[in-house]
Amino acid sequence: MPPKKLKTQKPKASTTNGASSAQTSKKESTRNNSALKTGEDATTSPPENPPPSIPSKRKADNNAPTSTTTSNASKKSKPQPKEPSRRSVRSAQKPTASQVQVLKFLLTDEAVSLLRPADENADIEKRGKELVTYSGNVNSLTPFQELACAVVLSRPISHALGLRTIRIIFNEPYNWKTPQDIKEAGEQGRTQALWDARTQHKGKTAEELGLLADVLTEKFDGDLEKVRDEAGRDVQEMRKVLKESVKGLGPTG
């Protein structure tokens, strides 16, 4: 016997599912339509009135006039008086003396008085301008006195002490003008003169002045012209002869 054909039953569509799907599609179409309508309304409907804009504080501050701006404007409008320059008086060029004027002043008695120590100016006022000093007229000193000054000033003492020593030994009561005057004073007289001068290195200076007098009287017969003759009247050679002959005579003398 031939086998029996089984009948296949096609599944029936559920009415429930079909209805639900139809409703779903209808809702979607309705939603899309509403969305399109909303978009159209959004494009066609006039925009709502925007809220009133609040002016920026910085902008308002810039526009509003301030007291500083007003004061600056008033300063610009009114010219301010200029203050006098403080450097005008100080920086004013002072007249300067020429070299000739300076040299002429240095040769005046006023300039010499400024160079002298105070005690020497007082001594000149007391004893007169005839007082023999190292700072006075160079012609008032003999060649021997000039050499004696070199010996005194070669000692390690101050310039003021040297000038006072010269002033003492060349004026009364000593009044040494020649090598013979120093020899006749003797060692005691020379030391006393330096004590009266209130100087330093009294004993050493007294000894060197005595040696100076001995050299000039024994070697050159008290005549300094013979020193020039021995040196051939050459200045450098004369200095060499004197430094070799006179003890205590240094390059500063």
C-alpha positions as CSV (number, residue, x, y, z in Angstrom):
1,M,0.0,0.0,0.0
2,P,1.2,3.3,-0.8
3,P,2.1,5.4,2.1
4,K,-0.3,8.0,3.2
5,K,0.5,11.7,2.5
6,L,0.5,13.7,5.5
7,K,-1.3,17.0,5.2
8,T,0.7,20.0,6.3
9,Q,-1.2,22.7,7.9
10,K,-0.2,26.2,7.2
11,P,0.0,28.3,10.3
12,K,-2.7,30.7,10.6
13,A,-1.8,34.3,11.1
14,S,-2.7,35.4,14.4
15,T,-5.3,38.1,14.3
16,T,-3.9,39.5,17.5
17,N,-0.4,39.9,16.1
18,G,-1.7,41.4,12.9
19,A,-3.8,43.9,14.8
20,S,-1.0,44.9,17.0
21,S,1.4,45.4,14.1
22,A,-1.1,47.5,12.3
23,Q,-1.6,49.7,15.3
24,T,2.2,50.1,15.7
25,S,2.6,51.2,12.1
26,K,-0.2,53.6,12.5
27,K,1.4,55.1,15.6
28,E,4.7,55.5,13.8
29,S,3.1,57.2,10.9
30,T,1.2,59.5,13.2
31,R,4.4,60.3,15.1
32,N,6.3,61.1,11.9
33,N,3.5,63.4,10.7
34,S,3.5,65.2,14.0
35,A,7.2,65.6,13.8
36,L,7.0,67.0,10.3
37,K,4.3,69.4,11.4
38,T,6.3,70.5,14.4
39,G,9.3,71.2,12.2
40,E,7.1,73.2,9.9
41,D,5.6,75.1,12.8
42,A,9.1,75.8,14.1
43,T,10.2,77.3,10.8
44,T,7.1,79.2,10.1
45,S,6.1,80.4,13.6
46,P,7.6,83.8,14.6
47,P,10.3,83.7,17.3
48,E,9.4,84.7,20.7
49,N,10.4,88.1,22.0
50,P,14.0,87.8,23.3
51,P,14.7,88.9,26.8
52,P,16.0,92.5,27.1
53,S,19.8,92.6,26.7
54,I,21.7,93.8,29.8
55,P,24.5,96.2,28.8
56,S,27.9,94.9,29.7
57,K,29.4,96.5,32.7
58,R,32.7,97.1,31.0
59,K,31.0,98.8,28.1
60,A,28.9,100.9,30.5
61,D,32.0,101.9,32.4
62,N,33.8,102.9,29.2
63,N,30.8,105.1,28.1
64,A,30.2,106.7,31.5
65,P,32.4,109.7,32.1
66,T,34.6,109.4,35.2
67,S,36.2,112.0,37.4
68,T,39.7,110.8,36.3
69,T,38.8,111.4,32.7
70,T,37.4,114.8,33.5
71,S,40.5,115.8,35.4
72,N,42.8,114.6,32.7
73,A,40.9,116.5,30.1
74,S,41.0,119.7,32.3
75,K,44.8,119.2,32.7
76,K,45.2,119.0,28.9
77,S,43.0,122.0,28.3
78,K,44.8,124.2,30.8
79,P,48.6,124.6,30.2
80,Q,50.5,124.0,33.4
81,P,53.4,126.3,34.4
82,K,56.8,124.8,34.0
83,E,58.9,124.3,37.1
84,P,62.3,126.0,37.1
85,S,65.1,123.6,36.4
86,R,67.1,122.7,39.5
87,R,70.2,122.0,37.5
88,S,70.3,125.3,35.8
89,V,72.3,127.0,38.6
90,R,74.4,124.1,39.6
91,S,75.3,123.0,36.1
92,A,76.2,126.5,35.0
93,Q,79.7,126.5,33.7
94,K,82.0,128.4,36.0
95,P,84.8,130.5,34.6
96,T,88.2,128.8,34.7
97,A,91.5,130.5,35.0
98,S,94.1,130.1,32.2
99,Q,97.5,128.6,32.8
100,V,99.1,132.1,32.7
101,Q,96.7,133.3,35.4
102,V,97.4,130.3,37.6
103,L,101.2,130.9,37.3
104,K,100.9,134.6,38.1
105,F,98.8,133.8,41.2
106,L,101.3,131.2,42.4
107,L,104.0,133.9,42.3
108,T,102.0,136.3,44.6
109,D,102.5,136.7,48.3
110,E,99.0,135.5,48.9
111,A,99.7,132.2,47.2
112,V,102.9,131.8,49.2
113,S,101.1,132.5,52.5
114,L,98.6,129.7,51.7
115,L,101.5,127.2,51.2
116,R,103.3,128.1,54.4
117,P,102.6,126.4,57.7
118,A,100.5,128.3,60.2
119,D,103.4,128.8,62.7
120,E,105.6,130.3,59.9
121,N,102.9,132.8,59.0
122,A,102.6,133.8,62.6
123,D,106.4,134.1,63.0
124,I,106.6,136.4,59.9
125,E,103.8,138.6,61.3
126,K,105.7,138.8,64.6
127,R,109.2,139.3,63.3
128,G,108.6,140.9,60.0
129,K,109.1,140.0,56.4
130,E,112.9,140.2,56.7
131,L,112.7,136.8,58.4
132,V,114.8,134.2,56.3
133,T,112.6,131.3,55.4
134,Y,112.8,128.4,52.9
135,S,109.4,129.4,51.5
136,G,110.4,133.0,51.0
137,N,112.4,134.6,48.2
138,V,115.0,132.2,46.9
139,N,117.4,135.0,46.4
140,S,117.5,135.5,50.2
141,L,119.4,132.2,50.7
142,T,123.1,131.8,50.0
143,P,124.3,128.8,48.0
144,F,125.6,127.3,51.3
145,Q,122.3,127.8,53.0
146,E,120.5,126.1,50.0
147,L,122.8,123.1,50.6
148,A,122.2,123.1,54.3
149,C,118.4,123.1,53.6
150,A,118.9,120.0,51.4
151,V,120.6,118.2,54.4
152,V,117.8,119.2,56.8
153,L,115.0,118.2,54.4
154,S,116.7,114.9,53.6
155,R,115.9,113.7,57.1
156,P,112.7,111.6,57.6
157,I,110.7,114.4,59.2
158,S,107.5,116.3,58.2
159,H,107.7,119.3,55.8
160,A,106.5,121.6,58.6
161,L,109.3,120.5,61.0
162,G,111.9,121.0,58.2
163,L,110.7,124.5,57.5
164,R,110.8,125.4,61.2
165,T,114.3,124.0,61.6
166,I,115.5,126.1,58.7
167,R,113.8,129.2,60.0
168,I,115.5,128.7,63.4
169,I,119.1,128.1,62.3
170,F,119.2,130.9,59.7
171,N,117.8,133.7,61.9
172,E,118.8,135.2,65.3
173,P,120.2,134.2,67.6
174,Y,122.1,131.6,65.5
175,N,122.1,133.2,62.1
176,W,124.2,130.6,60.2
177,K,125.1,131.8,56.8
178,T,128.5,130.2,56.1
179,P,130.2,126.9,56.9
180,Q,132.4,128.7,59.3
181,D,129.4,129.8,61.3
182,I,128.3,126.2,61.8
183,K,131.9,125.2,62.8
184,E,132.1,128.0,65.3
185,A,128.8,127.0,66.9
186,G,130.3,123.7,67.9
187,E,128.5,120.4,68.6
188,Q,126.7,121.8,71.6
189,G,125.5,125.0,69.8
190,R,124.2,122.9,66.8
191,T,122.3,120.5,69.1
192,Q,120.8,123.4,71.0
193,A,119.6,125.1,67.8
194,L,117.8,121.9,66.8
195,W,116.2,121.6,70.3
196,D,114.9,125.2,69.8
197,A,113.4,124.1,66.5
198,R,111.5,121.3,68.3
199,T,112.3,118.9,65.5
200,Q,113.1,115.2,65.3
201,H,116.4,113.4,64.9
202,K,118.2,116.4,66.6
203,G,121.5,114.6,67.3
204,K,121.8,113.1,63.8
205,T,120.9,116.3,62.0
206,A,123.4,118.3,64.2
207,E,126.1,115.8,63.3
208,E,125.4,116.0,59.6
209,L,125.4,119.8,59.5
210,G,128.8,119.7,61.2
211,L,130.1,117.2,58.6
212,L,128.8,119.5,55.9
213,A,130.7,122.4,57.2
214,D,133.9,120.3,57.6
215,V,133.7,119.0,53.9
216,L,133.1,122.5,52.5
217,T,135.9,124.1,54.4
218,E,138.5,121.3,54.0
219,K,137.8,120.0,50.5
220,F,136.5,123.0,48.8
221,D,137.9,125.8,51.0
222,G,134.3,126.9,51.8
223,D,133.7,127.9,48.1
224,L,131.0,126.0,46.3
225,E,132.2,127.3,43.0
226,K,135.0,124.7,43.3
227,V,132.3,122.0,43.4
228,R,131.1,123.2,40.0
229,D,134.7,123.2,38.6
230,E,135.3,119.6,39.9
231,A,132.0,118.5,38.2
232,G,132.8,120.3,34.9
233,R,129.7,122.4,35.6
234,D,127.5,119.5,34.7
235,V,124.3,119.4,36.8
236,Q,124.2,115.6,37.2
237,E,127.9,115.4,38.0
238,M,127.5,118.1,40.6
239,R,124.8,116.1,42.3
240,K,127.0,113.1,42.3
241,V,130.0,115.0,43.8
242,L,127.8,116.5,46.5
243,K,126.2,113.2,47.5
244,E,129.6,111.5,47.7
245,S,131.1,114.3,49.7
246,V,128.2,115.3,52.0
247,K,127.0,112.7,54.4
248,G,123.2,112.6,54.9
249,L,122.4,114.3,51.6
250,G,119.6,112.3,49.9
251,P,117.8,112.5,46.6
252,T,114.9,114.4,48.2
253,G,117.2,117.2,49.5
